[in-house]
Amino acid sequence: MRKTNQLIMAISIIMLSSCATEFNIISDDVPVSVSSAFKTKYPSVTATEWEVEKSDGRLTYEAAFKLDGKRKEAAFKPDGTFINEH
């Protein structure tokens, strides 16, 4: 039983370390390049939430907002390059 628990724990750690990591951040912590790119792309909306995600060693900033009554998210690279909207 003890070996089974240790095996499950080891597999869990390996799986978690390979997954993307996301953190909510405040708008003051968003790089100017990203917030400027967001304002340029979406001049009539305000981001209600920001997240930073680290996946495969790369950072992505995601802004959550409402557009035409629908919740949307837009992703940007740290230099402000738009990635996608979903």
mmCIF file as gemmi writes it, N, C-alpha and C atoms, coordinates in Angstrom:
data_model
loop_
_atom_site.group_PDB
_atom_site.id
_atom_site.type_symbol
_atom_site.label_atom_id
_atom_site.label_alt_id
_atom_site.label_comp_id
_atom_site.label_asym_id
_atom_site.label_entity_id
_atom_site.label_seq_id
_atom_site.pdbx_PDB_ins_code
_atom_site.Cartn_x
_atom_site.Cartn_y
_atom_site.Cartn_z
_atom_site.occupancy
_atom_site.B_iso_or_equiv
_atom_site.pdbx_formal_charge
_atom_site.auth_seq_id
_atom_site.auth_asym_id
_atom_site.pdbx_PDB_model_num
ATOM 1 N N . MET Axp A 1 ? 0.813 -1.182 0 1 0 ? 1 A 1
ATOM 2 C CA . MET Axp A 1 ? 0 0 0 1 0 ? 1 A 1
ATOM 3 C C . MET Axp A 1 ? 0.865 1.259 0 1 0 ? 1 A 1
ATOM 4 N N . ARG Axp A 2 ? 1.906 1.247 0.805 1 0 ? 2 A 1
ATOM 5 C CA . ARG Axp A 2 ? 2.787 2.405 0.899 1 0 ? 2 A 1
ATOM 6 C C . ARG Axp A 2 ? 3.481 2.664 -0.439 1 0 ? 2 A 1
ATOM 7 N N . LYS Axp A 3 ? 3.924 1.601 -1.119 1 0 ? 3 A 1
ATOM 8 C CA . LYS Axp A 3 ? 4.591 1.755 -2.418 1 0 ? 3 A 1
ATOM 9 C C . LYS Axp A 3 ? 3.623 2.3 -3.462 1 0 ? 3 A 1
ATOM 10 N N . THR Axp A 4 ? 2.361 1.895 -3.388 1 0 ? 4 A 1
ATOM 11 C CA . THR Axp A 4 ? 1.356 2.392 -4.324 1 0 ? 4 A 1
ATOM 12 C C . THR Axp A 4 ? 1.157 3.897 -4.13 1 0 ? 4 A 1
ATOM 13 N N . ASN Axp A 5 ? 1.076 4.342 -2.893 1 0 ? 5 A 1
ATOM 14 C CA . ASN Axp A 5 ? 0.931 5.77 -2.609 1 0 ? 5 A 1
ATOM 15 C C . ASN Axp A 5 ? 2.136 6.562 -3.105 1 0 ? 5 A 1
ATOM 16 N N . GLN Axp A 6 ? 3.32 6.02 -2.905 1 0 ? 6 A 1
ATOM 17 C CA . GLN Axp A 6 ? 4.529 6.694 -3.368 1 0 ? 6 A 1
ATOM 18 C C . GLN Axp A 6 ? 4.556 6.776 -4.892 1 0 ? 6 A 1
ATOM 19 N N . LEU Axp A 7 ? 4.127 5.725 -5.546 1 0 ? 7 A 1
ATOM 20 C CA . LEU Axp A 7 ? 4.082 5.713 -7.008 1 0 ? 7 A 1
ATOM 21 C C . LEU Axp A 7 ? 3.085 6.742 -7.521 1 0 ? 7 A 1
ATOM 22 N N . ILE Axp A 8 ? 1.913 6.795 -6.919 1 0 ? 8 A 1
ATOM 23 C CA . ILE Axp A 8 ? 0.899 7.78 -7.319 1 0 ? 8 A 1
ATOM 24 C C . ILE Axp A 8 ? 1.426 9.195 -7.11 1 0 ? 8 A 1
ATOM 25 N N . MET Axp A 9 ? 2.091 9.459 -6.01 1 0 ? 9 A 1
ATOM 26 C CA . MET Axp A 9 ? 2.658 10.769 -5.72 1 0 ? 9 A 1
ATOM 27 C C . MET Axp A 9 ? 3.729 11.133 -6.745 1 0 ? 9 A 1
ATOM 28 N N . ALA Axp A 10 ? 4.598 10.207 -7.09 1 0 ? 10 A 1
ATOM 29 C CA . ALA Axp A 10 ? 5.657 10.466 -8.068 1 0 ? 10 A 1
ATOM 30 C C . ALA Axp A 10 ? 5.061 10.786 -9.441 1 0 ? 10 A 1
ATOM 31 N N . ILE Axp A 11 ? 4.058 10.03 -9.844 1 0 ? 11 A 1
ATOM 32 C CA . ILE Axp A 11 ? 3.414 10.279 -11.14 1 0 ? 11 A 1
ATOM 33 C C . ILE Axp A 11 ? 2.722 11.636 -11.133 1 0 ? 11 A 1
ATOM 34 N N . SER Axp A 12 ? 2.076 11.991 -10.046 1 0 ? 12 A 1
ATOM 35 C CA . SER Axp A 12 ? 1.4 13.286 -9.935 1 0 ? 12 A 1
ATOM 36 C C . SER Axp A 12 ? 2.388 14.432 -10.06 1 0 ? 12 A 1
ATOM 37 N N . ILE Axp A 13 ? 3.517 14.327 -9.4 1 0 ? 13 A 1
ATOM 38 C CA . ILE Axp A 13 ? 4.541 15.377 -9.456 1 0 ? 13 A 1
ATOM 39 C C . ILE Axp A 13 ? 5.064 15.529 -10.878 1 0 ? 13 A 1
ATOM 40 N N . ILE Axp A 14 ? 5.322 14.429 -11.547 1 0 ? 14 A 1
ATOM 41 C CA . ILE Axp A 14 ? 5.816 14.483 -12.928 1 0 ? 14 A 1
ATOM 42 C C . ILE Axp A 14 ? 4.784 15.139 -13.829 1 0 ? 14 A 1
ATOM 43 N N . MET Axp A 15 ? 3.524 14.768 -13.673 1 0 ? 15 A 1
ATOM 44 C CA . MET Axp A 15 ? 2.474 15.33 -14.517 1 0 ? 15 A 1
ATOM 45 C C . MET Axp A 15 ? 2.302 16.823 -14.264 1 0 ? 15 A 1
ATOM 46 N N . LEU Axp A 16 ? 2.32 17.25 -13.02 1 0 ? 16 A 1
ATOM 47 C CA . LEU Axp A 16 ? 2.152 18.652 -12.689 1 0 ? 16 A 1
ATOM 48 C C . LEU Axp A 16 ? 3.313 19.502 -13.177 1 0 ? 16 A 1
ATOM 49 N N . SER Axp A 17 ? 4.509 18.964 -13.136 1 0 ? 17 A 1
ATOM 50 C CA . SER Axp A 17 ? 5.666 19.741 -13.563 1 0 ? 17 A 1
ATOM 51 C C . SER Axp A 17 ? 5.688 19.953 -15.065 1 0 ? 17 A 1
ATOM 52 N N . SER Axp A 18 ? 4.991 19.124 -15.817 1 0 ? 18 A 1
ATOM 53 C CA . SER Axp A 18 ? 4.979 19.288 -17.267 1 0 ? 18 A 1
ATOM 54 C C . SER Axp A 18 ? 3.798 20.13 -17.746 1 0 ? 18 A 1
ATOM 55 N N . CYS Axp A 19 ? 2.892 20.471 -16.857 1 0 ? 19 A 1
ATOM 56 C CA . CYS Axp A 19 ? 1.709 21.247 -17.219 1 0 ? 19 A 1
ATOM 57 C C . CYS Axp A 19 ? 2.024 22.736 -17.236 1 0 ? 19 A 1
ATOM 58 N N . ALA Axp A 20 ? 1.154 23.462 -17.903 1 0 ? 20 A 1
ATOM 59 C CA . ALA Axp A 20 ? 1.266 24.918 -17.909 1 0 ? 20 A 1
ATOM 60 C C . ALA Axp A 20 ? 0.917 25.45 -16.523 1 0 ? 20 A 1
ATOM 61 N N . THR Axp A 21 ? 1.482 26.581 -16.188 1 0 ? 21 A 1
ATOM 62 C CA . THR Axp A 21 ? 1.222 27.222 -14.914 1 0 ? 21 A 1
ATOM 63 C C . THR Axp A 21 ? 0.584 28.571 -15.179 1 0 ? 21 A 1
ATOM 64 N N . GLU Axp A 22 ? -0.561 28.842 -14.557 1 0 ? 22 A 1
ATOM 65 C CA . GLU Axp A 22 ? -1.267 30.099 -14.718 1 0 ? 22 A 1
ATOM 66 C C . GLU Axp A 22 ? -1.393 30.803 -13.383 1 0 ? 22 A 1
ATOM 67 N N . PHE Axp A 23 ? -1.269 32.147 -13.426 1 0 ? 23 A 1
ATOM 68 C CA . PHE Axp A 23 ? -1.44 32.958 -12.233 1 0 ? 23 A 1
ATOM 69 C C . PHE Axp A 23 ? -2.253 34.184 -12.585 1 0 ? 23 A 1
ATOM 70 N N . ASN Axp A 24 ? -3.197 34.55 -11.721 1 0 ? 24 A 1
ATOM 71 C CA . ASN Axp A 24 ? -3.881 35.827 -11.869 1 0 ? 24 A 1
ATOM 72 C C . ASN Axp A 24 ? -2.918 36.913 -11.433 1 0 ? 24 A 1
ATOM 73 N N . ILE Axp A 25 ? -2.945 38.027 -12.152 1 0 ? 25 A 1
ATOM 74 C CA . ILE Axp A 25 ? -2.107 39.169 -11.79 1 0 ? 25 A 1
ATOM 75 C C . ILE Axp A 25 ? -2.955 40.432 -11.844 1 0 ? 25 A 1
ATOM 76 N N . ILE Axp A 26 ? -2.495 41.474 -11.181 1 0 ? 26 A 1
ATOM 77 C CA . ILE Axp A 26 ? -3.197 42.75 -11.235 1 0 ? 26 A 1
ATOM 78 C C . ILE Axp A 26 ? -2.722 43.519 -12.47 1 0 ? 26 A 1
ATOM 79 N N . SER Axp A 27 ? -3.543 44.44 -12.923 1 0 ? 27 A 1
ATOM 80 C CA . SER Axp A 27 ? -3.23 45.159 -14.164 1 0 ? 27 A 1
ATOM 81 C C . SER Axp A 27 ? -1.915 45.932 -14.075 1 0 ? 27 A 1
ATOM 82 N N . ASP Axp A 28 ? -1.524 46.359 -12.864 1 0 ? 28 A 1
ATOM 83 C CA . ASP Axp A 28 ? -0.253 47.07 -12.704 1 0 ? 28 A 1
ATOM 84 C C . ASP Axp A 28 ? 0.954 46.188 -13.014 1 0 ? 28 A 1
ATOM 85 N N . ASP Axp A 29 ? 0.782 44.864 -12.956 1 0 ? 29 A 1
ATOM 86 C CA . ASP Axp A 29 ? 1.886 43.94 -13.219 1 0 ? 29 A 1
ATOM 87 C C . ASP Axp A 29 ? 1.971 43.501 -14.675 1 0 ? 29 A 1
ATOM 88 N N . VAL Axp A 30 ? 1.047 43.972 -15.5 1 0 ? 30 A 1
ATOM 89 C CA . VAL Axp A 30 ? 1.061 43.647 -16.935 1 0 ? 30 A 1
ATOM 90 C C . VAL Axp A 30 ? 2.074 44.56 -17.608 1 0 ? 30 A 1
ATOM 91 N N . PRO Axp A 31 ? 2.975 44.01 -18.432 1 0 ? 31 A 1
ATOM 92 C CA . PRO Axp A 31 ? 3.941 44.863 -19.128 1 0 ? 31 A 1
ATOM 93 C C . PRO Axp A 31 ? 3.242 45.921 -19.986 1 0 ? 31 A 1
ATOM 94 N N . VAL Axp A 32 ? 3.851 47.088 -20.075 1 0 ? 32 A 1
ATOM 95 C CA . VAL Axp A 32 ? 3.28 48.186 -20.861 1 0 ? 32 A 1
ATOM 96 C C . VAL Axp A 32 ? 3.052 47.757 -22.303 1 0 ? 32 A 1
ATOM 97 N N . SER Axp A 33 ? 3.959 46.975 -22.852 1 0 ? 33 A 1
ATOM 98 C CA . SER Axp A 33 ? 3.805 46.518 -24.241 1 0 ? 33 A 1
ATOM 99 C C . SER Axp A 33 ? 2.53 45.705 -24.417 1 0 ? 33 A 1
ATOM 100 N N . VAL Axp A 34 ? 2.173 44.903 -23.43 1 0 ? 34 A 1
ATOM 101 C CA . VAL Axp A 34 ? 0.975 44.068 -23.495 1 0 ? 34 A 1
ATOM 102 C C . VAL Axp A 34 ? -0.279 44.907 -23.291 1 0 ? 34 A 1
ATOM 103 N N . SER Axp A 35 ? -0.291 45.751 -22.261 1 0 ? 35 A 1
ATOM 104 C CA . SER Axp A 35 ? -1.481 46.569 -22.009 1 0 ? 35 A 1
ATOM 105 C C . SER Axp A 35 ? -1.728 47.551 -23.151 1 0 ? 35 A 1
ATOM 106 N N . SER Axp A 36 ? -0.677 48.077 -23.752 1 0 ? 36 A 1
ATOM 107 C CA . SER Axp A 36 ? -0.838 48.976 -24.906 1 0 ? 36 A 1
ATOM 108 C C . SER Axp A 36 ? -1.403 48.231 -26.109 1 0 ? 36 A 1
ATOM 109 N N . ALA Axp A 37 ? -0.904 47.03 -26.341 1 0 ? 37 A 1
ATOM 110 C CA . ALA Axp A 37 ? -1.407 46.219 -27.456 1 0 ? 37 A 1
ATOM 111 C C . ALA Axp A 37 ? -2.879 45.879 -27.249 1 0 ? 37 A 1
ATOM 112 N N . PHE Axp A 38 ? -3.259 45.58 -25.999 1 0 ? 38 A 1
ATOM 113 C CA . PHE Axp A 38 ? -4.66 45.283 -25.697 1 0 ? 38 A 1
ATOM 114 C C . PHE Axp A 38 ? -5.526 46.508 -25.977 1 0 ? 38 A 1
ATOM 115 N N . LYS Axp A 39 ? -5.105 47.678 -25.512 1 0 ? 39 A 1
ATOM 116 C CA . LYS Axp A 39 ? -5.884 48.908 -25.711 1 0 ? 39 A 1
ATOM 117 C C . LYS Axp A 39 ? -5.995 49.272 -27.183 1 0 ? 39 A 1
ATOM 118 N N . THR Axp A 40 ? -4.96 48.983 -27.952 1 0 ? 40 A 1
ATOM 119 C CA . THR Axp A 40 ? -4.993 49.262 -29.393 1 0 ? 40 A 1
ATOM 120 C C . THR Axp A 40 ? -5.965 48.317 -30.093 1 0 ? 40 A 1
ATOM 121 N N . LYS Axp A 41 ? -5.932 47.053 -29.739 1 0 ? 41 A 1
ATOM 122 C CA . LYS Axp A 41 ? -6.79 46.058 -30.39 1 0 ? 41 A 1
ATOM 123 C C . LYS Axp A 41 ? -8.244 46.187 -29.942 1 0 ? 41 A 1
ATOM 124 N N . TYR Axp A 42 ? -8.453 46.529 -28.69 1 0 ? 42 A 1
ATOM 125 C CA . TYR Axp A 42 ? -9.804 46.614 -28.124 1 0 ? 42 A 1
ATOM 126 C C . TYR Axp A 42 ? -9.995 47.98 -27.445 1 0 ? 42 A 1
ATOM 127 N N . PRO Axp A 43 ? -10.096 49.049 -28.219 1 0 ? 43 A 1
ATOM 128 C CA . PRO Axp A 43 ? -10.142 50.388 -27.615 1 0 ? 43 A 1
ATOM 129 C C . PRO Axp A 43 ? -11.404 50.68 -26.799 1 0 ? 43 A 1
ATOM 130 N N . SER Axp A 44 ? -12.475 49.935 -27.032 1 0 ? 44 A 1
ATOM 131 C CA . SER Axp A 44 ? -13.736 50.246 -26.355 1 0 ? 44 A 1
ATOM 132 C C . SER Axp A 44 ? -14.008 49.37 -25.127 1 0 ? 44 A 1
ATOM 133 N N . VAL Axp A 45 ? -13.086 48.501 -24.759 1 0 ? 45 A 1
ATOM 134 C CA . VAL Axp A 45 ? -13.316 47.618 -23.609 1 0 ? 45 A 1
ATOM 135 C C . VAL Axp A 45 ? -12.189 47.732 -22.586 1 0 ? 45 A 1
ATOM 136 N N . THR Axp A 46 ? -12.488 47.26 -21.389 1 0 ? 46 A 1
ATOM 137 C CA . THR Axp A 46 ? -11.505 47.225 -20.31 1 0 ? 46 A 1
ATOM 138 C C . THR Axp A 46 ? -11.334 45.78 -19.868 1 0 ? 46 A 1
ATOM 139 N N . ALA Axp A 47 ? -10.106 45.372 -19.682 1 0 ? 47 A 1
ATOM 140 C CA . ALA Axp A 47 ? -9.842 44.019 -19.186 1 0 ? 47 A 1
ATOM 141 C C . ALA Axp A 47 ? -10.339 43.921 -17.753 1 0 ? 47 A 1
ATOM 142 N N . THR Axp A 48 ? -11.108 42.872 -17.462 1 0 ? 48 A 1
ATOM 143 C CA . THR Axp A 48 ? -11.624 42.664 -16.112 1 0 ? 48 A 1
ATOM 144 C C . THR Axp A 48 ? -10.713 41.776 -15.281 1 0 ? 48 A 1
ATOM 145 N N . GLU Axp A 49 ? -9.843 41.032 -15.966 1 0 ? 49 A 1
ATOM 146 C CA . GLU Axp A 49 ? -8.943 40.102 -15.277 1 0 ? 49 A 1
ATOM 147 C C . GLU Axp A 49 ? -7.739 39.851 -16.174 1 0 ? 49 A 1
ATOM 148 N N . TRP Axp A 50 ? -6.568 39.714 -15.552 1 0 ? 50 A 1
ATOM 149 C CA . TRP Axp A 50 ? -5.349 39.374 -16.277 1 0 ? 50 A 1
ATOM 150 C C . TRP Axp A 50 ? -4.761 38.103 -15.694 1 0 ? 50 A 1
ATOM 151 N N . GLU Axp A 51 ? -4.213 37.263 -16.584 1 0 ? 51 A 1
ATOM 152 C CA . GLU Axp A 51 ? -3.483 36.067 -16.171 1 0 ? 51 A 1
ATOM 153 C C . GLU Axp A 51 ? -2.174 36.023 -16.921 1 0 ? 51 A 1
ATOM 154 N N . VAL Axp A 52 ? -1.176 35.447 -16.29 1 0 ? 52 A 1
ATOM 155 C CA . VAL Axp A 52 ? 0.07 35.153 -16.978 1 0 ? 52 A 1
ATOM 156 C C . VAL Axp A 52 ? 0.23 33.637 -16.93 1 0 ? 52 A 1
ATOM 157 N N . GLU Axp A 53 ? 0.584 33.07 -18.063 1 0 ? 53 A 1
ATOM 158 C CA . GLU Axp A 53 ? 0.737 31.623 -18.167 1 0 ? 53 A 1
ATOM 159 C C . GLU Axp A 53 ? 2.14 31.312 -18.65 1 0 ? 53 A 1
ATOM 160 N N . LYS Axp A 54 ? 2.752 30.33 -18.001 1 0 ? 54 A 1
ATOM 161 C CA . LYS Axp A 54 ? 4.065 29.852 -18.426 1 0 ? 54 A 1
ATOM 162 C C . LYS Axp A 54 ? 3.892 28.437 -18.931 1 0 ? 54 A 1
ATOM 163 N N . SER Axp A 55 ? 4.212 28.232 -20.199 1 0 ? 55 A 1
ATOM 164 C CA . SER Axp A 55 ? 4.085 26.92 -20.81 1 0 ? 55 A 1
ATOM 165 C C . SER Axp A 55 ? 5.272 26.71 -21.737 1 0 ? 55 A 1
ATOM 166 N N . ASP Axp A 56 ? 5.948 25.607 -21.583 1 0 ? 56 A 1
ATOM 167 C CA . ASP Axp A 56 ? 7.135 25.3 -22.389 1 0 ? 56 A 1
ATOM 168 C C . ASP Axp A 56 ? 8.178 26.416 -22.313 1 0 ? 56 A 1
ATOM 169 N N . GLY Axp A 57 ? 8.3 27.033 -21.143 1 0 ? 57 A 1
ATOM 170 C CA . GLY Axp A 57 ? 9.29 28.079 -20.947 1 0 ? 57 A 1
ATOM 171 C C . GLY Axp A 57 ? 8.912 29.428 -21.526 1 0 ? 57 A 1
ATOM 172 N N . ARG Axp A 58 ? 7.697 29.558 -22.073 1 0 ? 58 A 1
ATOM 173 C CA . ARG Axp A 58 ? 7.254 30.818 -22.678 1 0 ? 58 A 1
ATOM 174 C C . ARG Axp A 58 ? 6.131 31.434 -21.853 1 0 ? 58 A 1
ATOM 175 N N . LEU Axp A 59 ? 6.169 32.761 -21.751 1 0 ? 59 A 1
ATOM 176 C CA . LEU Axp A 59 ? 5.115 33.485 -21.044 1 0 ? 59 A 1
ATOM 177 C C . LEU Axp A 59 ? 4.058 33.972 -22.024 1 0 ? 59 A 1
ATOM 178 N N . THR Axp A 60 ? 2.814 33.92 -21.576 1 0 ? 60 A 1
ATOM 179 C CA . THR Axp A 60 ? 1.685 34.454 -22.326 1 0 ? 60 A 1
ATOM 180 C C . THR Axp A 60 ? 0.823 35.232 -21.351 1 0 ? 60 A 1
ATOM 181 N N . TYR Axp A 61 ? 0.396 36.413 -21.775 1 0 ? 61 A 1
ATOM 182 C CA . TYR Axp A 61 ? -0.505 37.219 -20.962 1 0 ? 61 A 1
ATOM 183 C C . TYR Axp A 61 ? -1.896 37.126 -21.563 1 0 ? 61 A 1
ATOM 184 N N . GLU Axp A 62 ? -2.905 36.858 -20.706 1 0 ? 62 A 1
ATOM 185 C CA . GLU Axp A 62 ? -4.275 36.736 -21.175 1 0 ? 62 A 1
ATOM 186 C C . GLU Axp A 62 ? -5.157 37.752 -20.459 1 0 ? 62 A 1
ATOM 187 N N . ALA Axp A 63 ? -5.921 38.494 -21.25 1 0 ? 63 A 1
ATOM 188 C CA . ALA Axp A 63 ? -6.861 39.464 -20.713 1 0 ? 63 A 1
ATOM 189 C C . ALA Axp A 63 ? -8.271 38.919 -20.876 1 0 ? 63 A 1
ATOM 190 N N . ALA Axp A 64 ? -9.053 38.963 -19.814 1 0 ? 64 A 1
ATOM 191 C CA . ALA Axp A 64 ? -10.467 38.592 -19.879 1 0 ? 64 A 1
ATOM 192 C C . ALA Axp A 64 ? -11.271 39.89 -19.96 1 0 ? 64 A 1
ATOM 193 N N . PHE Axp A 65 ? -12.303 39.883 -20.806 1 0 ? 65 A 1
ATOM 194 C CA . PHE Axp A 65 ? -13.105 41.094 -20.997 1 0 ? 65 A 1
ATOM 195 C C . PHE Axp A 65 ? -14.448 40.709 -21.609 1 0 ? 65 A 1
ATOM 196 N N . LYS Axp A 66 ? -15.37 41.663 -21.655 1 0 ? 66 A 1
ATOM 197 C CA . LYS Axp A 66 ? -16.663 41.438 -22.295 1 0 ? 66 A 1
ATOM 198 C C . LYS Axp A 66 ? -16.71 42.267 -23.571 1 0 ? 66 A 1
ATOM 199 N N . LEU Axp A 67 ? -17.163 41.614 -24.652 1 0 ? 67 A 1
ATOM 200 C CA . LEU Axp A 67 ? -17.303 42.275 -25.943 1 0 ? 67 A 1
ATOM 201 C C . LEU Axp A 67 ? -18.628 41.821 -26.533 1 0 ? 67 A 1
ATOM 202 N N . ASP Axp A 68 ? -19.479 42.778 -26.843 1 0 ? 68 A 1
ATOM 203 C CA . ASP Axp A 68 ? -20.813 42.476 -27.365 1 0 ? 68 A 1
ATOM 204 C C . ASP Axp A 68 ? -21.577 41.532 -26.443 1 0 ? 68 A 1
ATOM 205 N N . GLY Axp A 69 ? -21.413 41.72 -25.14 1 0 ? 69 A 1
ATOM 206 C CA . GLY Axp A 69 ? -22.131 40.923 -24.153 1 0 ? 69 A 1
ATOM 207 C C . GLY Axp A 69 ? -21.585 39.527 -23.924 1 0 ? 69 A 1
ATOM 208 N N . LYS Axp A 70 ? -20.489 39.19 -24.581 1 0 ? 70 A 1
ATOM 209 C CA . LYS Axp A 70 ? -19.898 37.86 -24.43 1 0 ? 70 A 1
ATOM 210 C C . LYS Axp A 70 ? -18.547 37.96 -23.745 1 0 ? 70 A 1
ATOM 211 N N . ARG Axp A 71 ? -18.252 36.968 -22.883 1 0 ? 71 A 1
ATOM 212 C CA . ARG Axp A 71 ? -16.939 36.917 -22.225 1 0 ? 71 A 1
ATOM 213 C C . ARG Axp A 71 ? -15.921 36.409 -23.23 1 0 ? 71 A 1
ATOM 214 N N . LYS Axp A 72 ? -14.829 37.128 -23.336 1 0 ? 72 A 1
ATOM 215 C CA . LYS Axp A 72 ? -13.75 36.778 -24.253 1 0 ? 72 A 1
ATOM 216 C C . LYS Axp A 72 ? -12.429 36.804 -23.506 1 0 ? 72 A 1
ATOM 217 N N . GLU Axp A 73 ? -11.438 36.173 -24.106 1 0 ? 73 A 1
ATOM 218 C CA . GLU Axp A 73 ? -10.063 36.258 -23.625 1 0 ? 73 A 1
ATOM 219 C C . GLU Axp A 73 ? -9.156 36.487 -24.818 1 0 ? 73 A 1
ATOM 220 N N . ALA Axp A 74 ? -8.189 37.346 -24.636 1 0 ? 74 A 1
ATOM 221 C CA . ALA Axp A 74 ? -7.201 37.611 -25.679 1 0 ? 74 A 1
ATOM 222 C C . ALA Axp A 74 ? -5.82 37.338 -25.111 1 0 ? 74 A 1
ATOM 223 N N . ALA Axp A 75 ? -4.993 36.676 -25.893 1 0 ? 75 A 1
ATOM 224 C CA . ALA Axp A 75 ? -3.647 36.3 -25.446 1 0 ? 75 A 1
ATOM 225 C C . ALA Axp A 75 ? -2.602 37.105 -26.201 1 0 ? 75 A 1
ATOM 226 N N . PHE Axp A 76 ? -1.557 37.492 -25.48 1 0 ? 76 A 1
ATOM 227 C CA . PHE Axp A 76 ? -0.47 38.294 -26.039 1 0 ? 76 A 1
ATOM 228 C C . PHE Axp A 76 ? 0.874 37.75 -25.569 1 0 ? 76 A 1
ATOM 229 N N . LYS Axp A 77 ? 1.874 37.891 -26.416 1 0 ? 77 A 1
ATOM 230 C CA . LYS Axp A 77 ? 3.255 37.599 -26.013 1 0 ? 77 A 1
ATOM 231 C C . LYS Axp A 77 ? 3.743 38.762 -25.151 1 0 ? 77 A 1
ATOM 232 N N . PRO Axp A 78 ? 4.818 38.588 -24.386 1 0 ? 78 A 1
ATOM 233 C CA . PRO Axp A 78 ? 5.328 39.669 -23.535 1 0 ? 78 A 1
ATOM 234 C C . PRO Axp A 78 ? 5.714 40.94 -24.304 1 0 ? 78 A 1
ATOM 235 N N . ASP Axp A 79 ? 6.039 40.809 -25.591 1 0 ? 79 A 1
ATOM 236 C CA . ASP Axp A 79 ? 6.384 42.007 -26.37 1 0 ? 79 A 1
ATOM 237 C C . ASP Axp A 79 ? 5.152 42.719 -26.934 1 0 ? 79 A 1
ATOM 238 N N . GLY Axp A 80 ? 3.943 42.198 -26.631 1 0 ? 80 A 1
ATOM 239 C CA . GLY Axp A 80 ? 2.706 42.811 -27.086 1 0 ? 80 A 1
ATOM 240 C C . GLY Axp A 80 ? 2.123 42.216 -28.349 1 0 ? 80 A 1
ATOM 241 N N . THR Axp A 81 ? 2.787 41.236 -28.913 1 0 ? 81 A 1
ATOM 242 C CA . THR Axp A 81 ? 2.278 40.576 -30.128 1 0 ? 81 A 1
ATOM 243 C C . THR Axp A 81 ? 1 39.807 -29.799 1 0 ? 81 A 1
ATOM 244 N N . PHE Axp A 82 ? -0.059 40.076 -30.557 1 0 ? 82 A 1
ATOM 245 C CA . PHE Axp A 82 ? -1.333 39.395 -30.36 1 0 ? 82 A 1
ATOM 246 C C . PHE Axp A 82 ? -1.194 37.947 -30.794 1 0 ? 82 A 1
ATOM 247 N N . ILE Axp A 83 ? -1.715 37.006 -29.98 1 0 ? 83 A 1
ATOM 248 C CA . ILE Axp A 83 ? -1.666 35.583 -30.306 1 0 ? 83 A 1
ATOM 249 C C . ILE Axp A 83 ? -3.023 35.099 -30.796 1 0 ? 83 A 1
ATOM 250 N N . ASN Axp A 84 ? -4.048 35.254 -29.958 1 0 ? 84 A 1
ATOM 251 C CA . ASN Axp A 84 ? -5.387 34.812 -30.351 1 0 ? 84 A 1
ATOM 252 C C . ASN Axp A 84 ? -6.453 35.368 -29.43 1 0 ? 84 A 1
ATOM 253 N N . GLU Axp A 85 ? -7.695 35.136 -29.826 1 0 ? 85 A 1
ATOM 254 C CA . GLU Axp A 85 ? -8.857 35.51 -29.021 1 0 ? 85 A 1
ATOM 255 C C . GLU Axp A 85 ? -9.739 34.284 -28.922 1 0 ? 85 A 1
ATOM 256 N N . HIS Axp A 86 ? -10.255 34.054 -27.754 1 0 ? 86 A 1
ATOM 257 C CA . HIS Axp A 86 ? -11.197 32.94 -27.576 1 0 ? 86 A 1
ATOM 258 C C . HIS Axp A 86 ? -12.21 33.267 -26.516 1 0 ? 86 A 1
